[in-house]
Amino acid sequence: MPPFVYRITKYDPAHRDERGHYTGAGDTVSDHGPVEEAYLAAVTAFAQAAGIDQLEIREPQIAGFARFGLQPAVDGYGLSDLFPAGPAGFHDGALVPIAVGLELVQAMLRDNGAWCRLELGEAFAVHVGWDQYLYIGSNKPCETALARTRALGLFPERIAASPYDFAPDDAPYVQRPADADFWARLHWTVSAYRAVFLEEVFDPDHPPTFGPGDHRRHKRWFTALIGALAVSAVKRIPRPGITAMMMLIIQALCMAAASVTPHLALSAVLMAITGIGLSVASAITMSLVQLNTDTDHLGRVMSVMTLGMVGLVPLAYIICGWLISATGVTMTFLVFSLMEIGAAAIGVALRPVRSASYKAIS
């Protein structure tokens, strides 16, 4: 964060209590009028004083189905016509001119549904918070901009840092944007090491954009749908218990093969089969448990199953992370594949699993 940071609001500091909370009257939403224009003029004044003509979008976010803003979201989240490529241009690391940056600030002040940090290295930063709180940081004191902000009827206050500043716990950590260089380095890493973990944030309203020229989309929902349809299409599975265990073995083998193959297309096919196999096995297993459990005990049994499938996930993350650090991604995939094959083999060896049937299905 730049050394000179100011909190800029329409709230008079004289009306704050001993904890800094504003106690005066006033709306906490944008007036879409002169006060909003004053905020935008203040940003312009600081940018001019700092000699900034462009800003970088960092950590962009889009409101999903559930949102907590005081104003309703608008179509396009206030991003319409701002980017030549459409909403896909609203991505981490995108450089935009000050004019577009002001449009984004206005959209955030109006709580249109889009949010991001606007920064330029350690030289300049603009953060929009809740209730019309604006935070501007600069590597210069910007005395003329401060005077201009006061003349606009706003109240700038010097603070130590913006509450929206990114502060990693690990000092050597470097937060880099998902720009073209990031995707080039990621491609090199995959080519060199064959596998890599990439965590993304899902936008429920738009398919995710993975990078320039990359048109891949989420396939997890598709493989789950295919698996569920496959089970529902088969009215009678002669030996559903063994079928479920065999699907787990097939899934584990495909996952192991995907971790060692150098071919991206083959890896994608194998992972698709992995998803379908898991979906089929899960659907069969859940049906068997529900149809073969007494109604009085069904809730308890399903609770135990949920604990095993969901409650142990954090522990699995810890073990997986440790294995990756100790042995690498490929070996981790192979270890978990062998564990799954072993568990499925034990299931096949158990008579209740082999003799399981849809006895409650007429």
Number of C-alpha atoms within 10 A of each C-alpha: 22 20 16 18 24 22 20 23 21 21 21 14 16 10 13 13 11 7 6 10 10 15 13 13 8 9 11 14 16 20 12 11 8 11 17 19 15 20 26 18 17 25 24 20 19 26 23 15 17 18 12 16 14 17 25 23 22 23 16 15 17 19 18 14 8 6 12 9 15 13 14 13 18 14 10 14 20 22 21 11 11 17 13 9 9 12 17 16 17 25 21 18 21 17 20 20 12 19 14 17 24 20 15 26 26 20 21 22 28 25 27 23 24 23 25 22 23 28 24 20 11 12 17 26 25 27 21 25 17 13 17 22 16 22 25 26 30 24 15 16 16 18 11 12 21 21 13 17 24 14 12 17 15 19 17 24 13 13 14 13 17 21 12 14 15 12 11 10 7 7 7 7 9 8 10 11 17 17 15 14 11 14 16 12 11 15 13 12 13 14 14 10 13 18 18 14 7 6 6 8 7 14 14 11 10 11 13 16 19 15 16 11 8 9 10 11 10 11 13 14 10 13 21 20 15 19 22 20 15 16 17 13 9 8 9 12 13 12 14 21 24 22 19 24 26 19 21 25 24 18 26 27 18 21 22 23 19 25 19 17 15 16 11 13 11 13 18 13 13 21 23 21 21 23 24 24 28 23 26 24 26 20 19 21 19 12 15 19 16 17 16 14 14 11 11 8 10 14 13 11 16 15 11 12 14 12 12 11 10 10 12 11 12 10 10 11 11 11 13 17 14 13 17 15 11 11 11 15 21 19 16 21 22 19 16 16 22 16 13 18 20 14 15 19 16 12 18 19 12 12 10 11 20 16 13 17 19 19 9 11 8 4
